[in-house]
Amino acid sequence: MVLIRETAHRMFAQEFNASRHQIKGEGEKEPSYVVSPLGAKVNRLHVVGVCTDVEPVGESGEVWRARISDPTGVFTVYAGQYQPDAAHTLSNLQPPQFVAVTGKARTYEPEPGSMFVSIRPETIDLVDEASRDQWILRTAQRTIERLKASTAVRANPHTTKEELVESGVRAIDADGALLAQEAYGLTGVDRFARATRDAVTYLKDGTIPVHRIEPRDRDAEGGGGFSRGNSGDTPSATTPPPTYRPEEKSGDGDDVLDDAILKQVQELEGSNGANWEDVLGGAAVDGVTSEQVEEALNRLMDKGLVYEPTLGVLKTT
């Protein structure tokens, strides 16, 4: 049996930061989830962007806060004494740099009805501009799928999961849209559609914005730390090896799955590459879902073993 961690979701900063609903796990082994306005049920997430600034916070200075910019906003990352390697990596970063971060979604509730989200990193890698661009394309695709489900539920508030799936909505997105309807009412989702369109447009014309926290905003943030500013700074592409990738108990299971999916891509590749959907549908690994296959493909791309020359086409290096 292959042991798989929670899927690391892809979402833009705008959607993640707008999340205000949490499902808390019961007991130590039950995971907690942040539910986004578009219905992503997030325990872990994978983000790629520009690290615009890093600073120590707290009286002891043992906690490091970093901000990762994407075309829609800024992710906030915290690493402290319980993530010593990640904290060391952050303390040695020289912004601006392209980074890939996979980690746990965390919440902070300063008062009832007010919730802020951040990321506790599991892995931090230095990547290049091409990796960031691939992440934007894939994240846009996932966001569009959630928007499709949310739009269907808004059009028919009494629809069921079965009806949504029959109309072509993925089961995971159907569940999420119905959950978001209950938590948020599915109002105001048009802003996510506009941001997704803008993100892809930025990618095409090469003018992706970099969001930064200005010094005056830091002083006003207090414990939450989520105000945003803008800057025209453009990072240089960097391609050093990963700076932090700790050994984890579930790592062996990940390696087994990664090897199986890599073999699947090689078998389907041909001269024009392997179709992303064919890999998802043809992965011959018992008990593995399409979401888990995507997780493996994300890891293979982070390792540089697989790349996506065009959206939906995979090639091995």
PyMOL commands that set and color helices and strands:
alter all, ss='L'
color gray80, all
select helices_A, chain A and resi 13-17+84-92+129-155+161-166+171-184+190-205+215-221+251-269+276-282+290-302
alter helices_A, ss='H'
color red, helices_A
select strands_A, chain A and resi 8-9+21-23+33-35+41-42+44-57+63-70+73-79+97-111+114-126+210-212+229-231+274-275+306-310+313-316
alter strands_A, ss='S'
color yellow, strands_A
deselect
rebuild
show_as cartoon
